[in-house]
Amino acid sequence: MFSLLCKNLASLTKIPEQLIRFLIVGTLNTGFAYGLYALFIFIGLHYTLAVLLSTLIGICFSFKTFGKWVFFNPDNRRIFRFVAVYGGCYVLNVGILKTLTLAGVRNLYLAGLISSFLVAMVSFFLNKFFVFKRF
């Protein structure tokens, strides 16, 4: 069902099917990670710790979903590259959050949402060309 949906959306929009898959699965992953981030902010954690914890938990969830549904590469040995990419994304995420708060964005929920979408775009290219690239 998921494959058929992605094929049809790709056909209708002329967007590559892999990008459609990434956007759908990435939305699920981002929603999961953002939900964790928001929960951690709600319980009073500093945003750096909230991002760290949501990233660490999200890695486990995202590695399998991206590998299986987006890049068709379930090779568990790629987890180390995936973790490296997520480490870089964590640093980028915190940097964006810091920049947004210094620019006057006081709502950390909104800042986290903005940052999540920017980091997701970087994540796609790193996953495609570094983590799940077929050698």
C-alpha positions in Angstrom: 0.0 0.0 0.0 2.8 2.4 0.9 4.7 1.6 -2.3 1.6 2.2 -4.4 0.9 5.5 -2.7 4.5 6.7 -3.3 4.4 5.6 -6.9 1.1 7.4 -7.6 2.3 10.6 -5.8 5.6 10.5 -7.8 3.6 10.1 -11.0 1.2 12.9 -10.2 3.8 15.4 -8.9 6.8 14.4 -11.0 8.9 14.3 -7.8 11.2 11.4 -7.6 9.7 8.5 -5.7 12.6 8.2 -3.3 12.1 11.8 -2.3 8.3 11.2 -1.8 9.2 8.2 0.4 11.7 10.3 2.4 9.2 13.1 2.9 6.5 10.7 4.2 8.8 8.7 6.4 10.7 11.8 7.4 7.5 13.4 8.5 6.8 10.4 10.6 10.3 10.4 12.1 10.3 14.2 12.6 6.9 14.0 14.2 8.1 11.3 16.6 11.3 13.2 17.4 9.5 16.6 17.7 7.0 15.0 20.0 9.8 13.8 22.3 11.5 17.2 22.1 8.2 19.0 23.0 7.7 16.5 25.9 11.2 17.1 27.2 10.7 20.9 27.0 7.3 20.6 28.7 8.9 18.7 31.7 11.5 21.5 32.0 14.6 20.2 30.3 17.0 22.7 28.7 16.6 22.7 24.9 20.1 21.3 24.4 19.3 18.3 26.5 15.8 18.0 25.0 17.3 17.9 21.5 20.0 15.4 22.6 17.5 13.0 24.1 15.0 13.2 21.3 17.9 12.7 18.8 19.2 9.6 20.6 15.8 8.0 20.8 14.9 9.1 17.3 18.1 7.4 15.9 16.8 4.0 16.8 13.4 4.6 15.2 14.7 6.5 12.1 17.5 4.1 11.2 15.1 1.3 10.5 12.4 3.3 8.8 14.8 5.1 6.5 16.8 2.0 5.7 13.7 -0.2 5.0 11.2 2.2 3.4 13.2 5.0 1.8 16.6 3.6 0.7 15.8 -0.2 0.6 19.0 -0.9 2.5 18.5 -2.7 5.8 22.3 -3.3 6.4 22.7 -2.8 10.1 26.4 -2.2 9.7 25.5 1.3 8.4 24.3 2.3 11.9 27.7 3.9 12.6 27.4 6.3 9.6 23.8 7.0 10.6 24.9 7.9 14.1 27.6 10.2 12.7 25.0 11.9 10.5 22.7 12.3 13.5 25.5 13.7 15.6 26.1 16.3 12.9 22.4 17.0 12.7 22.3 17.4 16.5 25.0 20.1 16.3 23.2 21.8 13.4 19.9 21.6 15.3 21.3 23.2 18.5 23.0 25.8 16.4 19.8 26.8 14.6 17.9 26.9 17.9 20.6 29.1 19.4 20.5 31.4 16.4 16.7 31.6 16.5 16.6 32.3 20.2 19.3 35.0 19.8 17.3 36.5 17.0 14.4 36.9 19.4 12.3 33.7 18.9 11.3 33.0 22.4 8.8 30.2 21.7 11.0 27.1 21.9 8.2 24.9 20.4 8.1 27.1 17.3 11.9 27.3 17.1 12.1 23.5 17.4 9.6 23.1 14.6 11.5 25.5 12.3 14.8 23.8 13.1 13.4 20.3 12.5 12.4 21.1 8.9 15.8 22.6 8.1 17.7 19.7 9.6 15.5 17.2 7.8 16.6 18.6 4.4 20.2 18.2 5.3 19.5 14.8 6.7 18.1 13.5 3.4 21.2 14.3 1.4 23.6 13.0 4.0 21.5 9.7 4.3 21.2 9.3 0.6 24.9 10.0 -0.3 26.7 8.9 2.8 24.8 6.4 4.9 22.6 4.3 2.5 24.6 4.8 -0.7 25.1 1.6 -2.5 28.8 0.9 -3.1 
